[in-house]
Amino acid sequence: MLPTEQRNPKTTHIDKASTLEILQMIHAENQRSVDAVGEALPMIEAAVNAVTAALRDGGRLIYVGAGTSGRLAAVDASECPPTFGVDYELVSAVMAGGTNAFFRAAENQEDAGAAGVQAMHDKHLQSCDVVMGISASGNADFILEALKYAKSVGCTVLSLSSNPDAKIGKVADFPIFTDTGAEVITGSTRMKAGNAQKMVLNMISTAAMIQTGKVYENMMINLRPTNKKLRERMITIVCDITGVDRTKAEALLQDSGFSIPAAVERYNGQT
């Protein structure tokens, strides 16, 4: 039996526990997600290096998932443009069952291998792209066949699973295994496995963006002023980098099309 499908002896009687006891059990088990990611850092490092190299070469990062894994991938991909100012196609997510499956479970779609291949056709893959399959079990046919197709056209292939013998890991050039073990609720991989997936995806996209120049020190320098909060954050960042007051920082941004790098460059040209 897969580790993620086994019963957890620490939570066998969770249905008889008080609210606080339930929360304590979940909290204690969540720590395993953090530890599993820590143990997988060498594998994650190799994946980040591959993604960084691909992005520098004009490639894209494309996540492929089903169920919870697909939804977590979509969250990570959708947050890259507002965080790092990149195009929405640079990091994207493909979900078994299509857009509707993000909102309404379509669990049978993970068995549709041919649909996974078609989804990759629709992305018009190039050999410089990286395709990453995310699956707690690591055996979903939609993801497996998508990765096989991606590899056949020369893409670098990554995988992320919580089972050591995952089929997608055997296809991947850079497999990642997070040993989250048995879930609090048997088989509910939206919990510990999902926690680990969220952390790993954040690490990969963030580290790759840092290494491709989208971050200065620890600040987001490619923000876009799409709302009041982000506009204020941009002003604060220019203040932090240049040392000017808020009025001057806003003026620099106004004169630079609200681009932080351009505003800093303008400031440097004035001093």
C-alpha positions as YAML, in Angstrom:
chain: A
units: angstrom
residues:
- id: 1
  name: MET
  ca: [0.00, 0.00, 0.00]
- id: 2
  name: LEU
  ca: [1.20, 3.52, -0.80]
- id: 3
  name: PRO
  ca: [2.43, 5.46, 2.26]
- id: 4
  name: THR
  ca: [-0.11, 8.20, 1.58]
- id: 5
  name: GLU
  ca: [-2.93, 5.61, 1.67]
- id: 6
  name: GLN
  ca: [-1.95, 3.96, 4.95]
- id: 7
  name: ARG
  ca: [-3.76, 4.58, 8.24]
- id: 8
  name: ASN
  ca: [-2.04, 6.86, 10.71]
- id: 9
  name: PRO
  ca: [-1.86, 5.20, 14.15]
- id: 10
  name: LYS
  ca: [-1.51, 8.60, 15.84]
- id: 11
  name: THR
  ca: [-4.97, 9.71, 14.70]
- id: 12
  name: THR
  ca: [-6.94, 6.45, 14.85]
- id: 13
  name: HIS
  ca: [-9.37, 7.85, 17.42]
- id: 14
  name: ILE
  ca: [-9.57, 11.39, 16.12]
- id: 15
  name: ASP
  ca: [-13.34, 11.01, 15.73]
- id: 16
  name: LYS
  ca: [-13.64, 10.71, 19.51]
- id: 17
  name: ALA
  ca: [-11.37, 13.66, 20.28]
- id: 18
  name: SER
  ca: [-12.36, 17.12, 21.50]
- id: 19
  name: THR
  ca: [-12.00, 20.11, 19.19]
- id: 20
  name: LEU
  ca: [-8.72, 21.12, 20.80]
- id: 21
  name: GLU
  ca: [-7.39, 17.56, 20.62]
- id: 22
  name: ILE
  ca: [-8.28, 17.35, 16.93]
- id: 23
  name: LEU
  ca: [-6.43, 20.59, 16.28]
- id: 24
  name: GLN
  ca: [-3.42, 19.42, 18.28]
- id: 25
  name: MET
  ca: [-3.25, 16.19, 16.27]
- id: 26
  name: ILE
  ca: [-3.45, 18.03, 12.97]
- id: 27
  name: HIS
  ca: [-0.87, 20.59, 14.09]
- id: 28
  name: ALA
  ca: [1.56, 17.90, 15.26]
- id: 29
  name: GLU
  ca: [1.21, 15.97, 12.00]
- id: 30
  name: ASN
  ca: [1.66, 19.14, 9.93]
- id: 31
  name: GLN
  ca: [5.21, 19.35, 11.26]
- id: 32
  name: ARG
  ca: [5.96, 16.22, 9.24]
- id: 33
  name: SER
  ca: [5.26, 18.22, 6.07]
- id: 34
  name: VAL
  ca: [7.89, 20.78, 7.05]
- id: 35
  name: ASP
  ca: [10.43, 18.10, 7.94]
- id: 36
  name: ALA
  ca: [9.78, 16.22, 4.69]
- id: 37
  name: VAL
  ca: [10.50, 19.34, 2.65]
- id: 38
  name: GLY
  ca: [13.70, 19.92, 4.60]
- id: 39
  name: GLU
  ca: [14.85, 16.38, 3.85]
- id: 40
  name: ALA
  ca: [14.12, 16.91, 0.15]
- id: 41
  name: LEU
  ca: [16.15, 20.13, -0.22]
- id: 42
  name: PRO
  ca: [18.93, 18.54, -2.34]
- id: 43
  name: MET
  ca: [16.30, 17.29, -4.79]
- id: 44
  name: ILE
  ca: [14.58, 20.67, -4.79]
- id: 45
  name: GLU
  ca: [17.92, 22.38, -5.41]
- id: 46
  name: ALA
  ca: [18.49, 20.31, -8.56]
- id: 47
  name: ALA
  ca: [14.99, 21.17, -9.77]
- id: 48
  name: VAL
  ca: [15.49, 24.90, -9.15]
- id: 49
  name: ASN
  ca: [18.76, 24.87, -11.07]
- id: 50
  name: ALA
  ca: [17.04, 23.20, -14.01]
- id: 51
  name: VAL
  ca: [14.17, 25.71, -13.99]
- id: 52
  name: THR
  ca: [16.53, 28.67, -13.70]
- id: 53
  name: ALA
  ca: [18.58, 27.45, -16.65]
- id: 54
  name: ALA
  ca: [15.43, 26.98, -18.72]
- id: 55
  name: LEU
  ca: [14.06, 30.44, -17.95]
- id: 56
  name: ARG
  ca: [17.38, 32.03, -18.85]
- id: 57
  name: ASP
  ca: [17.23, 30.14, -22.14]
- id: 58
  name: GLY
  ca: [13.77, 31.50, -22.98]
- id: 59
  name: GLY
  ca: [11.83, 28.50, -21.71]
- id: 60
  name: ARG
  ca: [8.73, 28.25, -19.55]
- id: 61
  name: LEU
  ca: [7.78, 26.36, -16.40]
- id: 62
  name: ILE
  ca: [4.57, 24.37, -16.85]
- id: 63
  name: TYR
  ca: [2.96, 22.58, -13.94]
- id: 64
  name: VAL
  ca: [0.73, 19.54, -14.54]
- id: 65
  name: GLY
  ca: [-1.54, 18.29, -11.78]
- id: 66
  name: ALA
  ca: [-4.86, 16.78, -10.79]
- id: 67
  name: GLY
  ca: [-7.12, 17.41, -7.83]
- id: 68
  name: THR
  ca: [-5.47, 19.20, -4.91]
- id: 69
  name: SER
  ca: [-2.08, 19.03, -6.62]
- id: 70
  name: GLY
  ca: [-3.40, 20.80, -9.69]
- id: 71
  name: ARG
  ca: [-5.11, 23.49, -7.65]
- id: 72
  name: LEU
  ca: [-1.96, 24.19, -5.64]
- id: 73
  name: ALA
  ca: [0.03, 24.40, -8.87]
- id: 74
  name: ALA
  ca: [-2.47, 26.87, -10.30]
- id: 75
  name: VAL
  ca: [-2.20, 29.06, -7.19]
- id: 76
  name: ASP
  ca: [1.58, 29.16, -7.42]
- id: 77
  name: ALA
  ca: [1.57, 29.88, -11.15]
- id: 78
  name: SER
  ca: [-1.09, 32.58, -10.95]
- id: 79
  name: GLU
  ca: [0.82, 34.45, -8.25]
- id: 80
  name: CYS
  ca: [4.06, 34.76, -10.22]
- id: 81
  name: PRO
  ca: [2.94, 37.65, -12.48]
- id: 82
  name: PRO
  ca: [1.78, 39.99, -9.69]
- id: 83
  name: THR
  ca: [4.73, 39.06, -7.46]
- id: 84
  name: PHE
  ca: [7.53, 39.12, -10.01]
- id: 85
  name: GLY
  ca: [6.08, 41.10, -12.93]
- id: 86
  name: VAL
  ca: [6.42, 38.22, -15.40]
- id: 87
  name: ASP
  ca: [4.10, 37.17, -18.21]
- id: 88
  name: TYR
  ca: [1.29, 34.77, -17.31]
- id: 89
  name: GLU
  ca: [2.69, 32.18, -19.72]
- id: 90
  name: LEU
  ca: [6.13, 32.07, -18.11]
- id: 91
  name: VAL
  ca: [4.78, 29.93, -15.26]
- id: 92
  name: SER
  ca: [1.46, 28.22, -15.93]
- id: 93
  name: ALA
  ca: [-0.56, 25.25, -14.71]
- id: 94
  name: VAL
  ca: [-2.48, 22.52, -16.52]
- id: 95
  name: MET
  ca: [-5.23, 20.76, -14.59]
- id: 96
  name: ALA
  ca: [-6.80, 17.38, -15.26]
- id: 97
  name: GLY
  ca: [-10.42, 18.11, -16.13]
- id: 98
  name: GLY
  ca: [-9.71, 21.65, -17.30]
- id: 99
  name: THR
  ca: [-10.71, 24.96, -15.75]
- id: 100
  name: ASN
  ca: [-13.94, 23.66, -14.20]
- id: 101
  name: ALA
  ca: [-11.97, 21.14, -12.15]
- id: 102
  name: PHE
  ca: [-10.34, 23.96, -10.21]
- id: 103
  name: PHE
  ca: [-13.72, 24.66, -8.59]
- id: 104
  name: ARG
  ca: [-15.58, 21.34, -8.76]
- id: 105
  name: ALA
  ca: [-13.81, 18.03, -8.15]
- id: 106
  name: ALA
  ca: [-13.39, 15.87, -11.25]
- id: 107
  name: GLU
  ca: [-11.36, 13.04, -9.76]
- id: 108
  name: ASN
  ca: [-11.98, 10.64, -12.66]
- id: 109
  name: GLN
  ca: [-10.06, 12.95, -14.98]
- id: 110
  name: GLU
  ca: [-6.73, 12.02, -13.44]
- id: 111
  name: ASP
  ca: [-7.07, 8.64, -15.19]
- id: 112
  name: ALA
  ca: [-7.35, 10.24, -18.64]
- id: 113
  name: GLY
  ca: [-3.85, 9.75, -20.02]
- id: 114
  name: ALA
  ca: [-4.75, 10.82, -23.56]
- id: 115
  name: ALA
  ca: [-6.09, 14.10, -22.19]
- id: 116
  name: GLY
  ca: [-2.73, 14.74, -20.54]
- id: 117
  name: VAL
  ca: [-0.99, 14.36, -23.88]
- id: 118
  name: GLN
  ca: [-3.52, 16.66, -25.55]
- id: 119
  name: ALA
  ca: [-3.00, 19.26, -22.84]
- id: 120
  name: MET
  ca: [0.71, 19.27, -23.64]
- id: 121
  name: HIS
  ca: [-0.04, 19.57, -27.36]
- id: 122
  name: ASP
  ca: [-2.15, 22.61, -26.53]
- id: 123
  name: LYS
  ca: [0.77, 24.22, -24.69]
- id: 124
  name: HIS
  ca: [2.92, 24.03, -27.86]
- id: 125
  name: LEU
  ca: [5.90, 22.71, -25.95]
- id: 126
  name: GLN
  ca: [9.44, 23.61, -26.92]
- id: 127
  name: SER
  ca: [12.57, 21.75, -25.88]
- id: 128
  name: CYS
  ca: [13.65, 24.67, -23.68]
- id: 129
  name: ASP
  ca: [10.53, 24.33, -21.49]
- id: 130
  name: VAL
  ca: [10.36, 22.59, -18.12]
- id: 131
  name: VAL
  ca: [7.29, 20.49, -17.34]
- id: 132
  name: MET
  ca: [6.66, 19.52, -13.73]
- id: 133
  name: GLY
  ca: [4.16, 16.85, -12.71]
- id: 134
  name: ILE
  ca: [2.65, 17.13, -9.23]
- id: 135
  name: SER
  ca: [0.81, 14.18, -7.70]
- id: 136
  name: ALA
  ca: [0.72, 12.93, -4.11]
- id: 137
  name: SER
  ca: [0.45, 9.30, -5.21]
- id: 138
  name: GLY
  ca: [2.68, 9.94, -8.20]
- id: 139
  name: ASN
  ca: [0.70, 7.57, -10.41]
- id: 140
  name: ALA
  ca: [-2.05, 9.63, -12.05]
- id: 141
  name: ASP
  ca: [-2.22, 8.74, -15.75]
- id: 142
  name: PHE
  ca: [-3.06, 12.30, -16.85]
- id: 143
  name: ILE
  ca: [0.19, 13.53, -15.34]
- id: 144
  name: LEU
  ca: [2.28, 10.51, -16.26]
- id: 145
  name: GLU
  ca: [1.37, 10.62, -19.95]
- id: 146
  name: ALA
  ca: [1.82, 14.40, -20.05]
- id: 147
  name: LEU
  ca: [5.36, 14.00, -18.70]
- id: 148
  name: LYS
  ca: [6.19, 11.21, -21.13]
- id: 149
  name: TYR
  ca: [5.07, 13.39, -24.02]
- id: 150
  name: ALA
  ca: [7.03, 16.39, -22.70]
- id: 151
  name: LYS
  ca: [10.14, 14.26, -22.46]
- id: 152
  name: SER
  ca: [9.64, 12.98, -26.00]
- id: 153
  name: VAL
  ca: [9.88, 16.54, -27.37]
- id: 154
  name: GLY
  ca: [13.03, 17.31, -25.39]
- id: 155
  name: CYS
  ca: [11.62, 19.17, -22.38]
- id: 156
  name: THR
  ca: [13.25, 18.89, -18.99]
- id: 157
  name: VAL
  ca: [10.86, 16.96, -16.74]
- id: 158
  name: LEU
  ca: [10.41, 17.37, -13.00]
- id: 159
  name: SER
  ca: [8.13, 15.49, -10.62]
- id: 160
  name: LEU
  ca: [6.82, 16.02, -7.09]
- id: 161
  name: SER
  ca: [5.20, 13.21, -5.13]
- id: 162
  name: SER
  ca: [4.87, 11.83, -1.61]
- id: 163
  name: ASN
  ca: [5.51, 8.19, -2.51]
- id: 164
  name: PRO
  ca: [9.03, 6.84, -3.08]
- id: 165
  name: ASP
  ca: [8.14, 4.55, -6.01]
- id: 166
  name: ALA
  ca: [5.99, 7.06, -7.89]
- id: 167
  name: LYS
  ca: [5.68, 6.38, -11.61]
- id: 168
  name: ILE
  ca: [6.11, 10.06, -12.42]
- id: 169
  name: GLY
  ca: [9.40, 10.03, -10.51]
- id: 170
  name: LYS
  ca: [10.73, 7.30, -12.79]
- id: 171
  name: VAL
  ca: [9.98, 9.42, -15.85]
- id: 172
  name: ALA
  ca: [11.39, 12.66, -14.43]
- id: 173
  name: ASP
  ca: [14.90, 13.99, -14.99]
- id: 174
  name: PHE
  ca: [14.68, 15.59, -11.55]
- id: 175
  name: PRO
  ca: [12.26, 13.79, -9.22]
- id: 176
  name: ILE
  ca: [11.34, 15.25, -5.82]
- id: 177
  name: PHE
  ca: [10.01, 13.00, -3.06]
- id: 178
  name: THR
  ca: [8.56, 14.49, 0.12]
- id: 179
  name: ASP
  ca: [8.07, 11.75, 2.69]
- id: 180
  name: THR
  ca: [4.93, 13.06, 4.42]
- id: 181
  name: GLY
  ca: [3.69, 9.59, 5.34]
- id: 182
  name: ALA
  ca: [0.19, 8.58, 6.40]
- id: 183
  name: GLU
  ca: [-2.38, 11.37, 6.50]
- id: 184
  name: VAL
  ca: [-4.36, 12.58, 9.52]
- id: 185
  name: ILE
  ca: [-7.48, 11.36, 7.71]
- id: 186
  name: THR
  ca: [-6.56, 8.25, 5.74]
- id: 187
  name: GLY
  ca: [-5.84, 9.09, 2.11]
- id: 188
  name: SER
  ca: [-6.71, 12.79, 2.42]
- id: 189
  name: THR
  ca: [-3.63, 14.09, 0.65]
- id: 190
  name: ARG
  ca: [-4.97, 17.65, 0.64]
- id: 191
  name: MET
  ca: [-3.48, 17.71, 4.16]
- id: 192
  name: LYS
  ca: [0.17, 16.76, 4.82]
- id: 193
  name: ALA
  ca: [1.09, 15.94, 1.21]
- id: 194
  name: GLY
  ca: [-0.64, 19.10, 0.03]
- id: 195
  name: ASN
  ca: [1.20, 21.19, 2.63]
- id: 196
  name: ALA
  ca: [4.52, 19.90, 1.35]
- id: 197
  name: GLN
  ca: [3.57, 20.48, -2.27]
- id: 198
  name: LYS
  ca: [2.64, 24.10, -1.54]
- id: 199
  name: MET
  ca: [5.99, 24.71, 0.13]
- id: 200
  name: VAL
  ca: [8.01, 23.05, -2.64]
- id: 201
  name: LEU
  ca: [6.22, 24.91, -5.43]
- id: 202
  name: ASN
  ca: [6.78, 28.21, -3.61]
- id: 203
  name: MET
  ca: [10.46, 27.37, -3.24]
- id: 204
  name: ILE
  ca: [10.96, 26.44, -6.88]
- id: 205
  name: SER
  ca: [9.21, 29.43, -8.43]
- id: 206
  name: THR
  ca: [10.59, 31.93, -5.90]
- id: 207
  name: ALA
  ca: [14.19, 30.70, -6.09]
- id: 208
  name: ALA
  ca: [14.10, 30.65, -9.89]
- id: 209
  name: MET
  ca: [12.73, 34.20, -9.99]
- id: 210
  name: ILE
  ca: [15.42, 35.39, -7.59]
- id: 211
  name: GLN
  ca: [18.12, 33.81, -9.72]
- id: 212
  name: THR
  ca: [16.77, 35.39, -12.90]
- id: 213
  name: GLY
  ca: [16.89, 38.92, -11.48]
- id: 214
  name: LYS
  ca: [13.28, 39.48, -10.41]
- id: 215
  name: VAL
  ca: [14.28, 40.34, -6.82]
- id: 216
  name: TYR
  ca: [16.66, 42.98, -5.43]
- id: 217
  name: GLU
  ca: [17.97, 42.09, -1.97]
- id: 218
  name: ASN
  ca: [14.70, 40.67, -0.59]
- id: 219
  name: MET
  ca: [12.35, 43.08, -2.37]
- id: 220
  name: MET
  ca: [9.96, 42.57, -5.28]
- id: 221
  name: ILE
  ca: [11.24, 45.06, -7.83]
- id: 222
  name: ASN
  ca: [8.98, 44.11, -10.73]
- id: 223
  name: LEU
  ca: [5.66, 44.84, -9.05]
- id: 224
  name: ARG
  ca: [2.86, 46.45, -11.03]
- id: 225
  name: PRO
  ca: [0.59, 49.12, -9.47]
- id: 226
  name: THR
  ca: [-2.63, 47.19, -9.98]
- id: 227
  name: ASN
  ca: [-4.17, 48.21, -6.64]
- id: 228
  name: LYS
  ca: [-3.62, 50.65, -3.76]
- id: 229
  name: LYS
  ca: [-1.68, 48.15, -1.66]
- id: 230
  name: LEU
  ca: [0.80, 47.37, -4.43]
- id: 231
  name: ARG
  ca: [1.18, 51.04, -5.31]
- id: 232
  name: GLU
  ca: [2.05, 51.80, -1.70]
- id: 233
  name: ARG
  ca: [4.43, 48.87, -1.56]
- id: 234
  name: MET
  ca: [6.22, 50.15, -4.67]
- id: 235
  name: ILE
  ca: [6.68, 53.57, -3.10]
- id: 236
  name: THR
  ca: [8.07, 51.96, 0.05]
- id: 237
  name: ILE
  ca: [10.51, 49.86, -1.97]
- id: 238
  name: VAL
  ca: [11.85, 52.90, -3.82]
- id: 239
  name: CYS
  ca: [12.25, 54.66, -0.45]
- id: 240
  name: ASP
  ca: [14.17, 51.66, 0.93]
- id: 241
  name: ILE
  ca: [16.49, 51.39, -2.08]
- id: 242
  name: THR
  ca: [17.22, 55.08, -2.60]
- id: 243
  name: GLY
  ca: [16.73, 56.59, 0.84]
- id: 244
  name: VAL
  ca: [14.39, 59.33, -0.46]
- id: 245
  name: ASP
  ca: [11.13, 60.31, 1.23]
- id: 246
  name: ARG
  ca: [7.73, 59.09, 0.08]
- id: 247
  name: THR
  ca: [6.92, 62.21, -1.93]
- id: 248
  name: LYS
  ca: [10.15, 61.94, -3.90]
- id: 249
  name: ALA
  ca: [9.74, 58.20, -4.34]
- id: 250
  name: GLU
  ca: [6.24, 58.59, -5.77]
- id: 251
  name: ALA
  ca: [7.48, 61.33, -8.11]
- id: 252
  name: LEU
  ca: [10.28, 59.09, -9.33]
- id: 253
  name: LEU
  ca: [7.79, 56.30, -10.02]
- id: 254
  name: GLN
  ca: [5.37, 58.66, -11.77]
- id: 255
  name: ASP
  ca: [8.17, 59.86, -14.04]
- id: 256
  name: SER
  ca: [9.25, 56.28, -14.76]
- id: 257
  name: GLY
  ca: [5.93, 54.72, -15.72]
- id: 258
  name: PHE
  ca: [5.65, 53.19, -12.25]
- id: 259
  name: SER
  ca: [8.61, 50.89, -12.82]
- id: 260
  name: ILE
  ca: [10.80, 50.38, -9.76]
- id: 261
  name: PRO
  ca: [14.02, 49.62, -11.72]
- id: 262
  name: ALA
  ca: [13.44, 52.66, -13.95]
- id: 263
  name: ALA
  ca: [12.69, 54.86, -10.93]
- id: 264
  name: VAL
  ca: [15.90, 53.76, -9.20]
- id: 265
  name: GLU
  ca: [17.86, 54.30, -12.39]
- id: 266
  name: ARG
  ca: [16.36, 57.79, -12.71]
- id: 267
  name: TYR
  ca: [17.34, 58.55, -9.11]
- id: 268
  name: ASN
  ca: [20.91, 57.32, -9.69]
- id: 269
  name: GLY
  ca: [21.11, 59.54, -12.76]
- id: 270
  name: GLN
  ca: [20.15, 62.56, -10.66]
- id: 271
  name: THR
  ca: [22.72, 61.97, -7.93]
...
